[in-house]
């Protein structure tokens, strides 16, 4: 995984020199949508959907920071892709997010670090 981060850093650096960041932006957005839709549409893992989406988002945030230097356009592409994938399946993601948040609030945030509660 570390080698892939370095590969993406190099790609970002090289394409940035030749005004090619649009290619990274479209590929990154397509990856987020494709993978996110797989998570949202997986009916066998509905109960884990929210946690899977949170884990996926954390991975993408880390990738954005480490490989793409928090590039603003890529961050915007990530945000747009997530908005799109949340709306793929009518109200199901919203319903499961509400249930997840409710369960977290009822448990008093047990098992969650203070940093996670604040973000």
N, CA and C atoms as a LAMMPS dump frame, in Angstrom:
ITEM: TIMESTEP
0
ITEM: NUMBER OF ATOMS
357
ITEM: BOX BOUNDS ff ff ff
-5.0000000000000000e+02 5.0000000000000000e+02
-5.0000000000000000e+02 5.0000000000000000e+02
-5.0000000000000000e+02 5.0000000000000000e+02
ITEM: ATOMS id mol type element x y z
1 1 1 N 0.832 -1.2 0
2 1 2 C 0 0 0
3 1 3 C 0.866 1.249 0
4 2 1 N 1.959 1.222 0.759
5 2 2 C 2.849 2.385 0.813
6 2 3 C 3.445 2.692 -0.553
7 3 1 N 3.789 1.619 -1.307
8 3 2 C 4.332 1.831 -2.648
9 3 3 C 3.301 2.497 -3.548
10 4 1 N 2.036 2.135 -3.374
11 4 2 C 0.976 2.726 -4.191
12 4 3 C 0.813 4.21 -3.872
13 5 1 N 0.974 4.571 -2.618
14 5 2 C 0.889 5.984 -2.228
15 5 3 C 2.002 6.756 -2.93
16 6 1 N 3.207 6.21 -2.897
17 6 2 C 4.336 6.885 -3.57
18 6 3 C 4.099 6.968 -5.075
19 7 1 N 3.547 5.907 -5.651
20 7 2 C 3.234 5.925 -7.091
21 7 3 C 2.238 7.041 -7.406
22 8 1 N 1.222 7.17 -6.565
23 8 2 C 0.223 8.216 -6.778
24 8 3 C 0.82 9.608 -6.559
25 9 1 N 1.742 9.733 -5.6
26 9 2 C 2.425 11.011 -5.389
27 9 3 C 3.196 11.404 -6.643
28 10 1 N 3.913 10.437 -7.226
29 10 2 C 4.677 10.71 -8.446
30 10 3 C 3.752 11.085 -9.6
31 11 1 N 2.678 10.342 -9.757
32 11 2 C 1.716 10.623 -10.818
33 11 3 C 1.136 12.024 -10.654
34 12 1 N 0.761 12.362 -9.435
35 12 2 C 0.214 13.683 -9.134
36 12 3 C 1.227 14.77 -9.482
37 13 1 N 2.464 14.555 -9.094
38 13 2 C 3.523 15.526 -9.359
39 13 3 C 3.76 15.688 -10.867
40 14 1 N 3.848 14.565 -11.566
41 14 2 C 4.1 14.616 -13.007
42 14 3 C 2.946 15.249 -13.78
43 15 1 N 1.732 14.819 -13.48
44 15 2 C 0.588 15.377 -14.195
45 15 3 C 0.348 16.839 -13.837
46 16 1 N 0.725 17.225 -12.624
47 16 2 C 0.598 18.618 -12.225
48 16 3 C 1.489 19.532 -13.049
49 17 1 N 2.62 19.008 -13.512
50 17 2 C 3.562 19.798 -14.317
51 17 3 C 3.06 20.05 -15.726
52 18 1 N 2.164 19.196 -16.2
53 18 2 C 1.686 19.329 -17.584
54 18 3 C 0.176 19.604 -17.637
55 19 1 N -0.352 20.188 -16.582
56 19 2 C -1.781 20.521 -16.495
57 19 3 C -2.666 19.302 -16.74
58 20 1 N -2.286 18.177 -16.152
59 20 2 C -3.044 16.943 -16.333
60 20 3 C -3.82 16.507 -15.112
61 21 1 N -3.994 17.411 -14.146
62 21 2 C -4.691 17.018 -12.918
63 21 3 C -6.163 16.695 -13.155
64 22 1 N -6.703 17.184 -14.258
65 22 2 C -8.084 16.856 -14.592
66 22 3 C -8.279 15.361 -14.788
67 23 1 N -7.234 14.712 -15.313
68 23 2 C -7.309 13.264 -15.505
69 23 3 C -7.35 12.537 -14.161
70 24 1 N -6.534 13.002 -13.222
71 24 2 C -6.56 12.399 -11.882
72 24 3 C -7.914 12.662 -11.24
73 25 1 N -8.413 13.876 -11.396
74 25 2 C -9.687 14.241 -10.788
75 25 3 C -10.811 13.343 -11.304
76 26 1 N -10.88 13.139 -12.601
77 26 2 C -11.967 12.313 -13.137
78 26 3 C -11.792 10.844 -12.75
79 27 1 N -10.556 10.348 -12.75
80 27 2 C -10.313 8.953 -12.36
81 27 3 C -10.61 8.754 -10.874
82 28 1 N -10.203 9.712 -10.049
83 28 2 C -10.443 9.643 -8.603
84 28 3 C -11.948 9.662 -8.322
85 29 1 N -12.657 10.584 -8.964
86 29 2 C -14.108 10.668 -8.777
87 29 3 C -14.809 9.395 -9.219
88 30 1 N -14.376 8.833 -10.339
89 30 2 C -14.983 7.593 -10.845
90 30 3 C -14.715 6.434 -9.885
91 31 1 N -13.505 6.369 -9.34
92 31 2 C -13.176 5.314 -8.373
93 31 3 C -14.052 5.427 -7.128
94 32 1 N -14.195 6.638 -6.616
95 32 2 C -15.01 6.856 -5.413
96 32 3 C -16.459 6.455 -5.679
97 33 1 N -16.994 6.878 -6.811
98 33 2 C -18.384 6.537 -7.138
99 33 3 C -18.559 5.037 -7.292
100 34 1 N -17.676 4.409 -8.059
101 34 2 C -17.801 2.973 -8.328
102 34 3 C -17.72 2.164 -7.038
103 35 1 N -16.709 2.441 -6.223
104 35 2 C -16.52 1.69 -4.981
105 35 3 C -17.62 2.017 -3.976
106 36 1 N -17.983 3.278 -3.886
107 36 2 C -19.042 3.684 -2.963
108 36 3 C -20.388 3.089 -3.321
109 37 1 N -20.706 3.04 -4.612
110 37 2 C -21.969 2.444 -5.048
111 37 3 C -21.988 0.96 -4.7
112 38 1 N -20.844 0.293 -4.833
113 38 2 C -20.77 -1.119 -4.435
114 38 3 C -21.121 -1.286 -2.958
115 39 1 N -20.632 -0.377 -2.13
116 39 2 C -20.929 -0.434 -0.691
117 39 3 C -22.414 -0.187 -0.445
118 40 1 N -22.943 0.858 -1.067
119 40 2 C -24.337 1.245 -0.841
120 40 3 C -25.315 0.204 -1.391
121 41 1 N -24.984 -0.42 -2.5
122 41 2 C -25.897 -1.364 -3.146
123 41 3 C -25.789 -2.788 -2.598
124 42 1 N -24.826 -3.057 -1.744
125 42 2 C -24.622 -4.392 -1.2
126 42 3 C -25.667 -4.663 -0.104
127 43 1 N -26.747 -5.303 -0.493
128 43 2 C -27.841 -5.549 0.445
129 43 3 C -27.462 -6.54 1.547
130 44 1 N -26.471 -7.377 1.292
131 44 2 C -26.038 -8.346 2.302
132 44 3 C -25.327 -7.671 3.472
133 45 1 N -24.787 -6.476 3.234
134 45 2 C -24.048 -5.765 4.277
135 45 3 C -24.734 -4.446 4.657
136 46 1 N -26.045 -4.407 4.553
137 46 2 C -26.763 -3.167 4.871
138 46 3 C -26.478 -2.674 6.276
139 47 1 N -26.424 -3.608 7.224
140 47 2 C -26.201 -3.22 8.624
141 47 3 C -24.82 -2.592 8.822
142 48 1 N -23.863 -2.968 7.983
143 48 2 C -22.493 -2.451 8.092
144 48 3 C -22.239 -1.3 7.121
145 49 1 N -23.254 -0.9 6.35
146 49 2 C -23.066 0.103 5.305
147 49 3 C -22.443 1.393 5.823
148 50 1 N -22.96 1.92 6.898
149 50 2 C -22.472 3.202 7.398
150 50 3 C -21.019 3.079 7.837
151 51 1 N -20.698 2.028 8.581
152 51 2 C -19.31 1.852 9.016
153 51 3 C -18.394 1.636 7.816
154 52 1 N -18.86 0.878 6.827
155 52 2 C -18.068 0.664 5.612
156 52 3 C -17.829 1.984 4.881
157 53 1 N -18.859 2.831 4.812
158 53 2 C -18.708 4.136 4.17
159 53 3 C -17.755 5.04 4.963
160 54 1 N -17.855 4.986 6.285
161 54 2 C -16.946 5.79 7.115
162 54 3 C -15.5 5.331 6.948
163 55 1 N -15.296 4.01 6.909
164 55 2 C -13.946 3.471 6.711
165 55 3 C -13.405 3.859 5.334
166 56 1 N -14.262 3.76 4.326
167 56 2 C -13.871 4.122 2.964
168 56 3 C -13.517 5.609 2.896
169 57 1 N -14.321 6.449 3.521
170 57 2 C -14.067 7.906 3.525
171 57 3 C -12.772 8.217 4.252
172 58 1 N -12.497 7.544 5.347
173 58 2 C -11.243 7.764 6.079
174 58 3 C -10.041 7.385 5.208
175 59 1 N -10.171 6.279 4.493
176 59 2 C -9.102 5.84 3.586
177 59 3 C -8.878 6.878 2.488
178 60 1 N -9.965 7.406 1.939
179 60 2 C -9.859 8.407 0.88
180 60 3 C -9.286 9.725 1.401
181 61 1 N -9.682 10.124 2.601
182 61 2 C -9.127 11.347 3.197
183 61 3 C -7.625 11.207 3.391
184 62 1 N -7.202 10.051 3.843
185 62 2 C -5.779 9.785 4.022
186 62 3 C -5.051 9.824 2.679
187 63 1 N -5.648 9.211 1.674
188 63 2 C -5.068 9.209 0.332
189 63 3 C -4.973 10.625 -0.215
190 64 1 N -6.019 11.392 -0.032
191 64 2 C -6.045 12.776 -0.496
192 64 3 C -4.914 13.582 0.146
193 65 1 N -4.702 13.35 1.431
194 65 2 C -3.657 14.077 2.15
195 65 3 C -2.258 13.597 1.767
196 66 1 N -2.052 12.288 1.772
197 66 2 C -0.717 11.738 1.564
198 66 3 C -0.262 11.78 0.107
199 67 1 N -1.157 11.461 -0.81
200 67 2 C -0.752 11.347 -2.215
201 67 3 C -1.016 12.617 -3.018
202 68 1 N -2.068 13.33 -2.667
203 68 2 C -2.489 14.451 -3.503
204 68 3 C -2.385 15.811 -2.809
205 69 1 N -1.668 15.874 -1.709
206 69 2 C -1.383 17.136 -1.031
207 69 3 C -2.655 17.958 -0.754
208 70 1 N -3.743 17.252 -0.416
209 70 2 C -5.032 17.906 -0.13
210 70 3 C -5.465 18.872 -1.23
211 71 1 N -5.22 18.489 -2.466
212 71 2 C -5.568 19.338 -3.602
213 71 3 C -7.05 19.684 -3.564
214 72 1 N -7.355 20.957 -3.665
215 72 2 C -8.732 21.443 -3.483
216 72 3 C -9.707 20.839 -4.499
217 73 1 N -9.312 20.746 -5.76
218 73 2 C -10.207 20.194 -6.781
219 73 3 C -10.482 18.714 -6.537
220 74 1 N -9.469 17.979 -6.083
221 74 2 C -9.661 16.56 -5.781
222 74 3 C -10.561 16.389 -4.557
223 75 1 N -10.399 17.261 -3.58
224 75 2 C -11.265 17.215 -2.398
225 75 3 C -12.715 17.494 -2.802
226 76 1 N -12.898 18.44 -3.716
227 76 2 C -14.241 18.755 -4.2
228 76 3 C -14.821 17.574 -4.978
229 77 1 N -13.983 16.917 -5.772
230 77 2 C -14.406 15.729 -6.523
231 77 3 C -14.844 14.62 -5.567
232 78 1 N -14.097 14.447 -4.478
233 78 2 C -14.449 13.452 -3.456
234 78 3 C -15.801 13.773 -2.835
235 79 1 N -16.008 15.026 -2.48
236 79 2 C -17.274 15.454 -1.878
237 79 3 C -18.437 15.211 -2.837
238 80 1 N -18.269 15.596 -4.099
239 80 2 C -19.328 15.399 -5.098
240 80 3 C -19.642 13.921 -5.3
241 81 1 N -18.597 13.107 -5.365
242 81 2 C -18.789 11.667 -5.577
243 81 3 C -19.559 11.055 -4.409
244 82 1 N -19.228 11.476 -3.182
245 82 2 C -19.935 10.937 -2.011
246 82 3 C -21.392 11.391 -2.001
247 83 1 N -21.649 12.628 -2.371
248 83 2 C -23.033 13.093 -2.438
249 83 3 C -23.81 12.251 -3.445
250 84 1 N -23.19 11.96 -4.563
251 84 2 C -23.827 11.161 -5.599
252 84 3 C -24.127 9.75 -5.119
253 85 1 N -23.164 9.107 -4.497
254 85 2 C -23.361 7.706 -4.115
255 85 3 C -24.337 7.555 -2.956
256 86 1 N -24.445 8.544 -2.102
257 86 2 C -25.41 8.484 -0.998
258 86 3 C -26.833 8.505 -1.55
259 87 1 N -27.016 9.153 -2.69
260 87 2 C -28.354 9.277 -3.276
261 87 3 C -28.688 8.17 -4.272
262 88 1 N -27.822 7.187 -4.424
263 88 2 C -28.036 6.118 -5.396
264 88 3 C -29.225 5.242 -5.032
265 89 1 N -29.417 5.028 -3.771
266 89 2 C -30.43 4.063 -3.317
267 89 3 C -31.523 4.731 -2.498
268 90 1 N -32.296 5.553 -3.1
269 90 2 C -33.406 6.23 -2.445
270 90 3 C -33.055 6.645 -1.02
271 91 1 N -33.825 6.206 -0.047
272 91 2 C -33.636 6.661 1.33
273 91 3 C -32.838 5.708 2.207
274 92 1 N -32.431 4.556 1.671
275 92 2 C -31.75 3.55 2.5
276 92 3 C -30.497 4.087 3.188
277 93 1 N -29.552 4.709 2.457
278 93 2 C -28.363 5.208 3.161
279 93 3 C -28.71 6.202 4.264
280 94 1 N -29.643 7.105 3.988
281 94 2 C -30.044 8.087 5.003
282 94 3 C -30.647 7.389 6.218
283 95 1 N -31.461 6.378 5.967
284 95 2 C -32.079 5.621 7.056
285 95 3 C -31.016 4.942 7.924
286 96 1 N -30.056 4.303 7.287
287 96 2 C -29.013 3.606 8.041
288 96 3 C -28.054 4.572 8.736
289 97 1 N -27.82 5.728 8.133
290 97 2 C -26.992 6.747 8.804
291 97 3 C -27.711 7.231 10.06
292 98 1 N -29.012 7.487 9.956
293 98 2 C -29.79 7.932 11.122
294 98 3 C -29.759 6.875 12.226
295 99 1 N -29.931 5.606 11.857
296 99 2 C -29.885 4.528 12.852
297 99 3 C -28.502 4.421 13.483
298 100 1 N -27.463 4.573 12.674
299 100 2 C -26.091 4.499 13.175
300 100 3 C -25.829 5.621 14.177
301 101 1 N -26.204 6.835 13.814
302 101 2 C -25.993 7.978 14.707
303 101 3 C -26.804 7.8 15.99
304 102 1 N -28.046 7.341 15.863
305 102 2 C -28.886 7.096 17.032
306 102 3 C -28.234 6.071 17.964
307 103 1 N -27.722 4.987 17.386
308 103 2 C -27.065 3.95 18.2
309 103 3 C -25.828 4.506 18.886
310 104 1 N -25.082 5.352 18.179
311 104 2 C -23.895 5.956 18.779
312 104 3 C -24.274 6.88 19.94
313 105 1 N -25.322 7.651 19.748
314 105 2 C -25.758 8.564 20.803
315 105 3 C -26.308 7.802 22.005
316 106 1 N -27.05 6.743 21.756
317 106 2 C -27.607 5.95 22.852
318 106 3 C -26.519 5.241 23.652
319 107 1 N -25.456 4.841 22.978
320 107 2 C -24.372 4.149 23.677
321 107 3 C -23.453 5.144 24.374
322 108 1 N -23.719 6.421 24.169
323 108 2 C -22.883 7.435 24.8
324 108 3 C -21.505 7.509 24.181
325 109 1 N -21.376 6.995 22.969
326 109 2 C -20.087 7.036 22.286
327 109 3 C -19.092 6.037 22.828
328 110 1 N -19.561 4.999 23.521
329 110 2 C -18.657 3.988 24.067
330 110 3 C -17.884 3.328 22.939
331 111 1 N -16.615 3.146 23.151
332 111 2 C -15.768 2.509 22.15
333 111 3 C -15.324 3.464 21.061
334 112 1 N -15.649 4.745 21.224
335 112 2 C -15.261 5.744 20.244
336 112 3 C -14.344 6.746 20.927
337 113 1 N -13.235 7.046 20.295
338 113 2 C -12.285 7.982 20.891
339 113 3 C -12.856 9.394 20.854
340 114 1 N -12.315 10.253 21.696
341 114 2 C -12.779 11.629 21.746
342 114 3 C -12.548 12.338 20.42
343 115 1 N -11.435 12.007 19.766
344 115 2 C -11.139 12.611 18.464
345 115 3 C -12.186 12.204 17.429
346 116 1 N -12.605 10.939 17.424
347 116 2 C -13.627 10.494 16.482
348 116 3 C -14.958 11.165 16.75
349 117 1 N -15.281 11.424 18.007
350 117 2 C -16.532 12.077 18.345
351 117 3 C -16.564 13.516 17.82
352 118 1 N -15.393 14.171 17.81
353 118 2 C -15.332 15.555 17.399
354 118 3 C -15.341 15.727 15.897
355 119 1 N -14.998 14.676 15.154
356 119 2 C -14.941 14.815 13.687
357 119 3 C -16.172 14.323 13.017
